[in-house]
Amino acid sequence: MWATKRMCSIQRHWPSLKEDGLHGSIFLKIQKFWTGVLGYCNLRATHVKSTYNVQNEWLIMDMATAVGAEEVKTAYGKGPKATYDERQFMMEAKMKHLNLSFAACGFLGIYHLGAASALCRHGKKLLKVVKAFAGASAGSLVATVLLTMPENIEECEEFTYKFAEEIRKLYFGAVTPGYDFMTRLRAGIESFLPSNAHEIAENRLYVSITNTKNGKNYLVSNFASREDLIKVLLASSFVPVYAGIKAVEYKGEKWIDGGLTNGLPILPVGRTVTVSPFSGRLDICPQDKGHVDLYVKVAKQDLMLSVANLVRLNQALFPPSQKKMESLYQNGFDDAVHFLLKENWFE
């Protein structure tokens, strides 16, 4: 349940994509596109949580855990009318069944890699009990790395630095005419992904993608082949106009960035530990200070309304300097360590 202080909803603006070229100014389209993404929001006050007494201690449970994705469904409880046994079952399920989800964030995925490195080094107890990994856009790439090839995190870090440097050198960034963003990304994925990655990821990796035909979000967790997995990861990372004009084709349909419709997948069974380079109501994230208690809802992510987050949003598409990206990596590492210490999972 949510206590709502203020809501603003602005009509969603979707870019008009045509395969035969850009119509009008490409920069105008980018501006309209991101205005639409930022505009599609709900400003909400602090989360009101349901409380109840269990074994003489007040346990605060978040009763709002759910996903709207088509492929992941559950039959959880009865809300406030749930019995004591049902409530206790939900509590125990969250403690025993852990998932790990990484938010959509573009080049701020370097923060995710820092967090993933900390989890591998100091969070082995946590990783041993994680049942599923999820993510959108860059978050899905890091989730895949952590699940299928954690030993290659440092190599992925170096690839990210080089990729970002390429974008910085281009006059118009990723949208510079002649630059093929998706081909470069595919090359990186193929160089790191093990041959049996799709088998490791089967029913353990949930990738958020958006269908261009109906605008709905899907969480894909079944991969018939390594190529299928690569296509789904590319689809989840395809930001229209920014990454190209032609959407990624998968199983006869066209797909785009999952971060547009579900930027932080929350799986319905158990507790989902959330990681994001944006400050908000999340488990592992930056802690902005001096803020007002106001949040913006962007693609199912509750993000703090702050100047720092607006700067981060810009950095997601237009990567900052090498020094700043190294700092973001360290921030992700430190924030993950802080979480592990708080939850008594540090080792």
NORLIN-V330427 format. One record per residue. N is the residue number from 1. RES is the residue in three letters. SS is DSSP state (a for helix, b for strand, c for the rest). PHI is phi in radians with two decimals (* if undefined). OMEGA is omega in degrees with one decimal (NA if undefined). Layout:
n->N res->RES ss->SS phi->PHI omega->OMEGA
n->N res->RES ss->SS phi->PHI omega->OMEGA
//
This chain:
n->1 res->MET ss->c phi->* omega->-176.6
n->2 res->TRP ss->b phi->-2.23 omega->170.6
n->3 res->ALA ss->c phi->-1.63 omega->-173.2
n->4 res->THR ss->c phi->-1.77 omega->176.4
n->5 res->LYS ss->c phi->-1.61 omega->-174.8
n->6 res->ARG ss->c phi->-2.67 omega->178.0
n->7 res->MET ss->c phi->-2.28 omega->172.2
n->8 res->CYS ss->c phi->-2.36 omega->177.8
n->9 res->SER ss->c phi->-2.21 omega->-178.8
n->10 res->ILE ss->c phi->-2.08 omega->-176.7
n->11 res->GLN ss->c phi->-0.90 omega->-179.3
n->12 res->ARG ss->c phi->-1.25 omega->177.2
n->13 res->HIS ss->c phi->-1.94 omega->177.2
n->14 res->TRP ss->c phi->-1.83 omega->-179.7
n->15 res->PRO ss->c phi->-1.19 omega->176.2
n->16 res->SER ss->c phi->-1.55 omega->-176.5
n->17 res->LEU ss->c phi->-1.84 omega->175.7
n->18 res->LYS ss->c phi->-2.35 omega->-173.3
n->19 res->GLU ss->c phi->-1.28 omega->-176.8
n->20 res->ASP ss->c phi->-1.62 omega->174.9
n->21 res->GLY ss->c phi->2.31 omega->179.0
n->22 res->LEU ss->c phi->-1.54 omega->178.9
n->23 res->HIS ss->c phi->-1.87 omega->-176.3
n->24 res->GLY ss->c phi->1.51 omega->-177.5
n->25 res->SER ss->c phi->-1.32 omega->-179.8
n->26 res->ILE ss->a phi->-1.12 omega->-178.7
n->27 res->PHE ss->a phi->-1.29 omega->175.5
n->28 res->LEU ss->a phi->-1.13 omega->179.1
n->29 res->LYS ss->a phi->-1.13 omega->179.2
n->30 res->ILE ss->a phi->-1.08 omega->-179.9
n->31 res->GLN ss->a phi->-1.07 omega->179.9
n->32 res->LYS ss->a phi->-1.13 omega->-177.6
n->33 res->PHE ss->a phi->-1.07 omega->-176.7
n->34 res->TRP ss->a phi->-1.30 omega->172.3
n->35 res->THR ss->a phi->-1.09 omega->178.2
n->36 res->GLY ss->a phi->-1.14 omega->-179.6
n->37 res->VAL ss->a phi->-1.09 omega->-179.8
n->38 res->LEU ss->a phi->-1.22 omega->-178.1
n->39 res->GLY ss->a phi->-1.25 omega->-176.8
n->40 res->TYR ss->c phi->-1.38 omega->-170.2
n->41 res->CYS ss->c phi->-2.51 omega->171.4
n->42 res->ASN ss->c phi->-2.26 omega->176.0
n->43 res->LEU ss->b phi->-1.59 omega->-173.2
n->44 res->ARG ss->b phi->-2.32 omega->179.7
n->45 res->ALA ss->c phi->-1.50 omega->-174.2
n->46 res->THR ss->c phi->-1.06 omega->-178.2
n->47 res->HIS ss->b phi->-1.03 omega->172.7
n->48 res->VAL ss->c phi->-1.66 omega->-174.1
n->49 res->LYS ss->c phi->-1.86 omega->179.4
n->50 res->SER ss->b phi->-1.41 omega->-179.5
n->51 res->THR ss->b phi->-2.15 omega->176.4
n->52 res->TYR ss->b phi->-2.73 omega->-174.8
n->53 res->ASN ss->b phi->-1.65 omega->177.0
n->54 res->VAL ss->b phi->-2.22 omega->179.3
n->55 res->GLN ss->c phi->0.93 omega->176.6
n->56 res->ASN ss->c phi->1.11 omega->176.3
n->57 res->GLU ss->b phi->-2.21 omega->178.9
n->58 res->TRP ss->b phi->-1.45 omega->178.3
n->59 res->LEU ss->b phi->-1.87 omega->-179.5
n->60 res->ILE ss->b phi->-1.72 omega->-177.0
n->61 res->MET ss->b phi->-2.02 omega->175.3
n->62 res->ASP ss->c phi->-1.46 omega->-175.9
n->63 res->MET ss->c phi->-1.55 omega->-174.0
n->64 res->ALA ss->c phi->-1.81 omega->-177.6
n->65 res->THR ss->c phi->-1.36 omega->179.3
n->66 res->ALA ss->c phi->-2.87 omega->173.5
n->67 res->VAL ss->c phi->-2.23 omega->179.0
n->68 res->GLY ss->c phi->-1.75 omega->-177.2
n->69 res->ALA ss->c phi->-1.20 omega->-175.1
n->70 res->GLU ss->c phi->-1.22 omega->-170.1
n->71 res->GLU ss->c phi->-1.57 omega->178.9
n->72 res->VAL ss->c phi->-2.15 omega->-177.4
n->73 res->LYS ss->c phi->-2.30 omega->179.7
n->74 res->THR ss->c phi->-2.56 omega->178.5
n->75 res->ALA ss->c phi->-2.14 omega->178.6
n->76 res->TYR ss->c phi->-1.27 omega->-176.3
n->77 res->GLY ss->c phi->-0.44 omega->-173.1
n->78 res->LYS ss->c phi->-1.97 omega->179.9
n->79 res->GLY ss->a phi->1.23 omega->-177.0
n->80 res->PRO ss->a phi->-1.04 omega->-177.9
n->81 res->LYS ss->a phi->-1.52 omega->-179.3
n->82 res->ALA ss->c phi->-1.09 omega->-179.1
n->83 res->THR ss->c phi->-1.29 omega->178.2
n->84 res->TYR ss->a phi->-1.01 omega->-179.0
n->85 res->ASP ss->a phi->-1.09 omega->179.8
n->86 res->GLU ss->a phi->-1.13 omega->179.4
n->87 res->ARG ss->a phi->-1.13 omega->179.3
n->88 res->GLN ss->a phi->-1.12 omega->178.6
n->89 res->PHE ss->a phi->-1.10 omega->179.4
n->90 res->MET ss->a phi->-1.09 omega->179.4
n->91 res->MET ss->a phi->-1.11 omega->-178.6
n->92 res->GLU ss->a phi->-1.16 omega->179.5
n->93 res->ALA ss->a phi->-1.10 omega->-179.8
n->94 res->LYS ss->a phi->-1.17 omega->-179.2
n->95 res->MET ss->a phi->-1.37 omega->-174.7
n->96 res->LYS ss->a phi->-1.57 omega->-175.8
n->97 res->HIS ss->c phi->-1.94 omega->-177.8
n->98 res->LEU ss->b phi->-1.91 omega->174.3
n->99 res->ASN ss->b phi->-2.16 omega->-179.6
n->100 res->LEU ss->b phi->-2.29 omega->-175.8
n->101 res->SER ss->b phi->-2.20 omega->-178.8
n->102 res->PHE ss->b phi->-1.97 omega->-174.7
n->103 res->ALA ss->c phi->-1.33 omega->171.5
n->104 res->ALA ss->c phi->-1.14 omega->-176.0
n->105 res->CYS ss->c phi->-2.88 omega->177.9
n->106 res->GLY ss->a phi->1.02 omega->-177.5
n->107 res->PHE ss->a phi->-1.24 omega->173.2
n->108 res->LEU ss->a phi->-1.30 omega->172.7
n->109 res->GLY ss->a phi->-1.02 omega->176.0
n->110 res->ILE ss->a phi->-1.08 omega->174.6
n->111 res->TYR ss->a phi->-1.10 omega->177.9
n->112 res->HIS ss->a phi->-1.03 omega->-179.4
n->113 res->LEU ss->a phi->-1.11 omega->175.4
n->114 res->GLY ss->a phi->-1.10 omega->178.1
n->115 res->ALA ss->a phi->-1.12 omega->179.6
n->116 res->ALA ss->a phi->-1.09 omega->178.2
n->117 res->SER ss->a phi->-1.09 omega->178.6
n->118 res->ALA ss->a phi->-1.13 omega->179.5
n->119 res->LEU ss->a phi->-1.13 omega->178.9
n->120 res->CYS ss->a phi->-1.18 omega->-175.6
n->121 res->ARG ss->a phi->-1.48 omega->-173.5
n->122 res->HIS ss->a phi->-2.14 omega->-176.3
n->123 res->GLY ss->c phi->-2.16 omega->-178.3
n->124 res->LYS ss->a phi->-1.06 omega->178.4
n->125 res->LYS ss->a phi->-1.07 omega->178.9
n->126 res->LEU ss->a phi->-1.19 omega->-176.6
n->127 res->LEU ss->a phi->-1.09 omega->-179.8
n->128 res->LYS ss->a phi->-1.14 omega->-176.8
n->129 res->VAL ss->a phi->-1.83 omega->177.7
n->130 res->VAL ss->b phi->-1.21 omega->-178.5
n->131 res->LYS ss->b phi->-1.50 omega->-175.4
n->132 res->ALA ss->b phi->-2.52 omega->176.9
n->133 res->PHE ss->b phi->-2.06 omega->-178.5
n->134 res->ALA ss->b phi->-2.45 omega->178.1
n->135 res->GLY ss->b phi->-3.13 omega->176.2
n->136 res->ALA ss->b phi->-2.31 omega->176.6
n->137 res->SER ss->c phi->0.96 omega->179.4
n->138 res->ALA ss->a phi->-1.04 omega->178.0
n->139 res->GLY ss->a phi->-1.10 omega->178.7
n->140 res->SER ss->a phi->-1.20 omega->178.4
n->141 res->LEU ss->a phi->-1.15 omega->-179.9
n->142 res->VAL ss->a phi->-1.22 omega->176.0
n->143 res->ALA ss->a phi->-1.05 omega->178.5
n->144 res->THR ss->a phi->-1.14 omega->178.4
n->145 res->VAL ss->a phi->-1.04 omega->-176.3
n->146 res->LEU ss->a phi->-1.13 omega->-179.4
n->147 res->LEU ss->a phi->-1.41 omega->-169.9
n->148 res->THR ss->a phi->-1.75 omega->-175.5
n->149 res->MET ss->c phi->-2.69 omega->-177.3
n->150 res->PRO ss->a phi->-1.04 omega->179.9
n->151 res->GLU ss->a phi->-1.22 omega->-177.6
n->152 res->ASN ss->a phi->-1.79 omega->-177.3
n->153 res->ILE ss->a phi->-1.04 omega->-179.3
n->154 res->GLU ss->a phi->-1.13 omega->177.6
n->155 res->GLU ss->a phi->-1.15 omega->177.4
n->156 res->CYS ss->a phi->-1.15 omega->176.5
n->157 res->GLU ss->a phi->-1.06 omega->-179.9
n->158 res->GLU ss->a phi->-1.13 omega->177.5
n->159 res->PHE ss->a phi->-1.06 omega->-179.3
n->160 res->THR ss->a phi->-1.09 omega->178.0
n->161 res->TYR ss->a phi->-1.07 omega->-178.6
n->162 res->LYS ss->a phi->-1.19 omega->178.5
n->163 res->PHE ss->a phi->-1.06 omega->179.9
n->164 res->ALA ss->a phi->-1.10 omega->179.0
n->165 res->GLU ss->a phi->-1.10 omega->176.8
n->166 res->GLU ss->a phi->-1.03 omega->-178.0
n->167 res->ILE ss->a phi->-1.12 omega->-179.4
n->168 res->ARG ss->a phi->-1.10 omega->-177.7
n->169 res->LYS ss->a phi->-1.31 omega->-178.8
n->170 res->LEU ss->c phi->-1.32 omega->-174.6
n->171 res->TYR ss->c phi->-1.06 omega->178.9
n->172 res->PHE ss->c phi->-1.94 omega->179.6
n->173 res->GLY ss->a phi->1.14 omega->-176.6
n->174 res->ALA ss->a phi->-1.12 omega->-177.8
n->175 res->VAL ss->a phi->-1.58 omega->176.6
n->176 res->THR ss->c phi->-1.05 omega->-179.7
n->177 res->PRO ss->c phi->-0.93 omega->179.0
n->178 res->GLY ss->c phi->1.66 omega->179.7
n->179 res->TYR ss->c phi->-1.52 omega->-178.3
n->180 res->ASP ss->c phi->-1.83 omega->-177.5
n->181 res->PHE ss->a phi->-1.05 omega->-174.6
n->182 res->MET ss->a phi->-1.21 omega->177.2
n->183 res->THR ss->a phi->-1.12 omega->178.6
n->184 res->ARG ss->a phi->-1.14 omega->179.8
n->185 res->LEU ss->a phi->-1.15 omega->178.8
n->186 res->ARG ss->a phi->-1.03 omega->179.9
n->187 res->ALA ss->a phi->-1.03 omega->178.8
n->188 res->GLY ss->a phi->-1.15 omega->179.9
n->189 res->ILE ss->a phi->-1.08 omega->-177.9
n->190 res->GLU ss->a phi->-1.12 omega->-177.8
n->191 res->SER ss->a phi->-1.27 omega->-176.8
n->192 res->PHE ss->a phi->-1.88 omega->-172.9
n->193 res->LEU ss->c phi->-1.24 omega->178.9
n->194 res->PRO ss->c phi->-1.18 omega->-175.6
n->195 res->SER ss->c phi->-1.09 omega->-178.6
n->196 res->ASN ss->c phi->-1.81 omega->-176.6
n->197 res->ALA ss->a phi->-1.00 omega->-178.2
n->198 res->HIS ss->a phi->-1.13 omega->178.3
n->199 res->GLU ss->a phi->-1.27 omega->177.3
n->200 res->ILE ss->a phi->-1.14 omega->-175.3
n->201 res->ALA ss->a phi->-1.38 omega->-175.9
n->202 res->GLU ss->c phi->-0.95 omega->178.0
n->203 res->ASN ss->c phi->1.06 omega->175.1
n->204 res->ARG ss->c phi->-2.16 omega->178.7
n->205 res->LEU ss->b phi->-1.96 omega->-179.7
n->206 res->TYR ss->b phi->-2.06 omega->-175.6
n->207 res->VAL ss->b phi->-1.87 omega->-179.2
n->208 res->SER ss->b phi->-1.48 omega->177.0
n->209 res->ILE ss->b phi->-2.37 omega->-177.7
n->210 res->THR ss->b phi->-2.08 omega->178.6
n->211 res->ASN ss->b phi->-1.41 omega->-176.8
n->212 res->THR ss->c phi->-1.26 omega->-175.9
n->213 res->LYS ss->c phi->-1.32 omega->-176.3
n->214 res->ASN ss->c phi->-1.98 omega->178.2
n->215 res->GLY ss->c phi->1.25 omega->-177.7
n->216 res->LYS ss->c phi->-1.53 omega->178.1
n->217 res->ASN ss->b phi->-1.65 omega->177.0
n->218 res->TYR ss->b phi->-2.32 omega->171.7
n->219 res->LEU ss->b phi->-1.86 omega->-176.7
n->220 res->VAL ss->b phi->-1.69 omega->-179.0
n->221 res->SER ss->c phi->-2.31 omega->178.6
n->222 res->ASN ss->c phi->-2.01 omega->-175.7
n->223 res->PHE ss->c phi->-2.28 omega->-176.2
n->224 res->ALA ss->c phi->-1.23 omega->-177.2
n->225 res->SER ss->c phi->-2.70 omega->176.3
n->226 res->ARG ss->a phi->-1.07 omega->178.8
n->227 res->GLU ss->a phi->-1.11 omega->176.8
n->228 res->ASP ss->a phi->-1.05 omega->179.4
n->229 res->LEU ss->a phi->-1.08 omega->179.1
n->230 res->ILE ss->a phi->-1.07 omega->180.0
n->231 res->LYS ss->a phi->-1.08 omega->-179.9
n->232 res->VAL ss->a phi->-1.15 omega->178.1
n->233 res->LEU ss->a phi->-1.13 omega->177.2
n->234 res->LEU ss->a phi->-1.15 omega->178.4
n->235 res->ALA ss->a phi->-1.07 omega->-179.0
n->236 res->SER ss->a phi->-1.13 omega->-177.7
n->237 res->SER ss->c phi->-1.77 omega->-174.5
n->238 res->PHE ss->c phi->-1.50 omega->175.3
n->239 res->VAL ss->c phi->-1.55 omega->-177.1
n->240 res->PRO ss->b phi->-0.92 omega->-178.6
n->241 res->VAL ss->c phi->1.29 omega->-179.2
n->242 res->TYR ss->c phi->-1.09 omega->-177.1
n->243 res->ALA ss->c phi->-1.64 omega->-179.1
n->244 res->GLY ss->b phi->2.59 omega->-177.8
n->245 res->ILE ss->c phi->-1.85 omega->-177.1
n->246 res->LYS ss->c phi->-1.52 omega->178.9
n->247 res->ALA ss->c phi->-1.13 omega->-178.9
n->248 res->VAL ss->b phi->-1.32 omega->179.1
n->249 res->GLU ss->b phi->-1.65 omega->-179.4
n->250 res->TYR ss->b phi->-2.58 omega->-178.8
n->251 res->LYS ss->c phi->0.96 omega->174.6
n->252 res->GLY ss->c phi->1.38 omega->178.8
n->253 res->GLU ss->b phi->-2.21 omega->-177.8
n->254 res->LYS ss->b phi->-1.86 omega->-172.4
n->255 res->TRP ss->b phi->-2.33 omega->177.6
n->256 res->ILE ss->b phi->-2.33 omega->-174.2
n->257 res->ASP ss->b phi->-0.83 omega->176.9
n->258 res->GLY ss->a phi->-1.20 omega->179.4
n->259 res->GLY ss->a phi->-1.16 omega->179.1
n->260 res->LEU ss->a phi->-1.33 omega->-176.3
n->261 res->THR ss->c phi->-2.08 omega->176.3
n->262 res->ASN ss->c phi->-2.66 omega->-174.0
n->263 res->GLY ss->c phi->-1.38 omega->179.3
n->264 res->LEU ss->c phi->-2.62 omega->-176.7
n->265 res->PRO ss->c phi->-1.06 omega->173.6
n->266 res->ILE ss->c phi->-1.94 omega->-177.1
n->267 res->LEU ss->c phi->-1.36 omega->-169.6
n->268 res->PRO ss->c phi->-1.33 omega->-178.0
n->269 res->VAL ss->c phi->-1.82 omega->177.8
n->270 res->GLY ss->c phi->1.41 omega->179.7
n->271 res->ARG ss->b phi->-1.74 omega->175.8
n->272 res->THR ss->b phi->-1.83 omega->175.7
n->273 res->VAL ss->b phi->-1.39 omega->-173.0
n->274 res->THR ss->b phi->-1.82 omega->179.9
n->275 res->VAL ss->b phi->-2.23 omega->179.4
n->276 res->SER ss->c phi->-2.69 omega->175.0
n->277 res->PRO ss->c phi->-1.38 omega->176.9
n->278 res->PHE ss->c phi->-1.71 omega->179.1
n->279 res->SER ss->c phi->-1.26 omega->-179.1
n->280 res->GLY ss->b phi->3.11 omega->178.7
n->281 res->ARG ss->c phi->-1.49 omega->-172.6
n->282 res->LEU ss->c phi->-2.45 omega->-178.5
n->283 res->ASP ss->c phi->-1.35 omega->179.9
n->284 res->ILE ss->b phi->-2.09 omega->-178.2
n->285 res->CYS ss->c phi->-2.91 omega->175.2
n->286 res->PRO ss->c phi->-1.14 omega->177.8
n->287 res->GLN ss->c phi->-1.94 omega->179.5
n->288 res->ASP ss->c phi->-1.29 omega->-179.4
n->289 res->LYS ss->c phi->-1.88 omega->176.8
n->290 res->GLY ss->c phi->1.19 omega->-176.7
n->291 res->HIS ss->c phi->-1.77 omega->169.3
n->292 res->VAL ss->c phi->-1.54 omega->-175.4
n->293 res->ASP ss->c phi->-1.41 omega->-176.5
n->294 res->LEU ss->c phi->-2.42 omega->-175.9
n->295 res->TYR ss->b phi->-2.23 omega->177.4
n->296 res->VAL ss->b phi->-2.06 omega->-179.4
n->297 res->LYS ss->b phi->-1.64 omega->179.1
n->298 res->VAL ss->b phi->-2.19 omega->178.0
n->299 res->ALA ss->c phi->0.85 omega->176.2
n->300 res->LYS ss->c phi->1.24 omega->173.2
n->301 res->GLN ss->b phi->-1.85 omega->175.2
n->302 res->ASP ss->b phi->-1.62 omega->-175.4
n->303 res->LEU ss->b phi->-1.92 omega->178.2
n->304 res->MET ss->b phi->-1.19 omega->177.3
n->305 res->LEU ss->c phi->-1.45 omega->-176.2
n->306 res->SER ss->c phi->-2.57 omega->177.2
n->307 res->VAL ss->a phi->-1.09 omega->-179.3
n->308 res->ALA ss->a phi->-1.04 omega->179.1
n->309 res->ASN ss->a phi->-1.21 omega->176.7
n->310 res->LEU ss->a phi->-1.15 omega->176.2
n->311 res->VAL ss->a phi->-1.12 omega->179.5
n->312 res->ARG ss->a phi->-1.10 omega->179.5
n->313 res->LEU ss->a phi->-1.05 omega->177.3
n->314 res->ASN ss->a phi->-1.14 omega->-179.6
n->315 res->GLN ss->a phi->-1.18 omega->179.3
n->316 res->ALA ss->a phi->-1.10 omega->-178.8
n->317 res->LEU ss->a phi->-1.73 omega->-179.6
n->318 res->PHE ss->c phi->-2.09 omega->-170.9
n->319 res->PRO ss->c phi->-0.99 omega->178.7
n->320 res->PRO ss->c phi->-1.30 omega->-177.8
n->321 res->SER ss->c phi->-1.12 omega->177.7
n->322 res->GLN ss->a phi->-0.98 omega->-179.2
n->323 res->LYS ss->a phi->-1.07 omega->179.7
n->324 res->LYS ss->a phi->-1.17 omega->179.7
n->325 res->MET ss->a phi->-1.16 omega->175.6
n->326 res->GLU ss->a phi->-1.12 omega->177.1
n->327 res->SER ss->a phi->-1.16 omega->178.0
n->328 res->LEU ss->a phi->-1.11 omega->176.6
n->329 res->TYR ss->a phi->-1.04 omega->-179.9
n->330 res->GLN ss->a phi->-1.15 omega->177.2
n->331 res->ASN ss->a phi->-1.08 omega->177.5
n->332 res->GLY ss->a phi->-1.08 omega->178.1
n->333 res->PHE ss->a phi->-1.07 omega->-177.0
n->334 res->ASP ss->a phi->-1.13 omega->-179.8
n->335 res->ASP ss->a phi->-1.15 omega->177.7
n->336 res->ALA ss->a phi->-1.19 omega->177.0
n->337 res->VAL ss->a phi->-1.08 omega->177.9
n->338 res->HIS ss->a phi->-1.02 omega->179.0
n->339 res->PHE ss->a phi->-1.12 omega->-179.5
n->340 res->LEU ss->a phi->-1.08 omega->178.0
n->341 res->LEU ss->a phi->-1.14 omega->-178.8
n->342 res->LYS ss->a phi->-1.11 omega->-176.9
n->343 res->GLU ss->c phi->-1.62 omega->179.9
n->344 res->ASN ss->c phi->1.09 omega->176.8
n->345 res->TRP ss->c phi->-1.92 omega->-176.0
n->346 res->PHE ss->c phi->-1.25 omega->174.6
n->347 res->GLU ss->c phi->-2.60 omega->NA
//
